Amino acid sequence: MKQLDPSFKVTPLDRLPNPRMDGVEFGFLRLGAGEHLVVEEKPWSWFFQVRRGTLEVRLENEPPIIVRQGSCVGIDGRKPFELMEISRRPGGTSRFRELAPWAAHSDQPLELLVGHAPLAANLLLASFWATVHLAHDYDGPAAQWVAQLTDLIVLELSADQEKVDRAGILQRLAELIVIVLVRHMSEEAALIRENLPTALHDPRIWRALAAFQRAPDAAWTVEGLARVAGMSRTGFAVRFQELLGQPPLHCLAKLRMDMAADMLAQENVPVKTIAERVGYGTEAAFNRAFVRHYGTSPGRWRQRQRHEAN
């Protein structure tokens, strides 16, 4: 029997269920200036990549998400959501009916590559999937991976005639996109990565964590996070404590500090700007929180990190 390399270690993330995207469909949506599209709740996992223009996604109980050209967003369709062309010009409102085929030319200001798959066909999607936003300029390989995979999907959809096993090709490409987005979410912050296997036991808790991850500057409360999770305030707080071992706001305060520390080390922006981006109303309040967490001021912490890097 072949012996395992003793240096090889299986981590909890290595045991995530494989994403089998049976029943995935791809197509396009094109919206006119200011057009507003309502997508009713369906037991689907949605994927949108902006090929042209800028999209605003409106989710129930969450801050809007702005998705720019080249960026993508994945959405759990078990709650209704809305899509809008960002120009703010008056436009009509309609409900989603079906996806459109590829077209060589279009004069609509917003074009989206769209994919959807039934959540029931995929254990990973049903347990894990939450709204995930990946910007085209994200500093990491995930954005490049998704750009290349979506280009291959468009190439397949734009072929003059259907190729052999088009459905199989699209399914494999969709599975790779899901893996990349799961990896992106798990690597975005240490706290998310550490708690991912545990949070997967309850997708409601994961949805709340992912919502905070997307908008750390929002004025989150336990009540607000519970609404995102679809739970009562008490039920959410108790379940969160059971799974993650700490109250929701303590957990989120640590996540804010992790984000701030990454920004201080990697970005040349004022401390005040970082304070605002992680949800603190004043620089003084942020400084106090940072000192409590790291034992030193943000400025000194930044100097020490850059000195160690050199």
Secondary structure, DSSP 8 states (H G I E B T S, - for coil): -----TT----GGGGS-----TT-EEEEEEE-TT-EEEE---SEEEEEEEEES-EEEEETTS--EEE-TT-EEEEETTS-EEEEETT-----EEE----B---S----SEEEEEEEEEGGG-HHHHHH---EEE-TT-SSHHHHHHHHHHHHHHHHHT-SS--TTHHHHHHHHHHHHHHHHHHHHHHS-HHHHHHHHHHTT-HHHHHHHHHHHH-TTS---HHHHHHHHTS-HHHHHHHHHHHHSS-HHHHHHHHHHHHHHHHHHH----HHHHHHHTT-SSHHHHHHHHHHHHSS-HHHHHHHHHHHH-
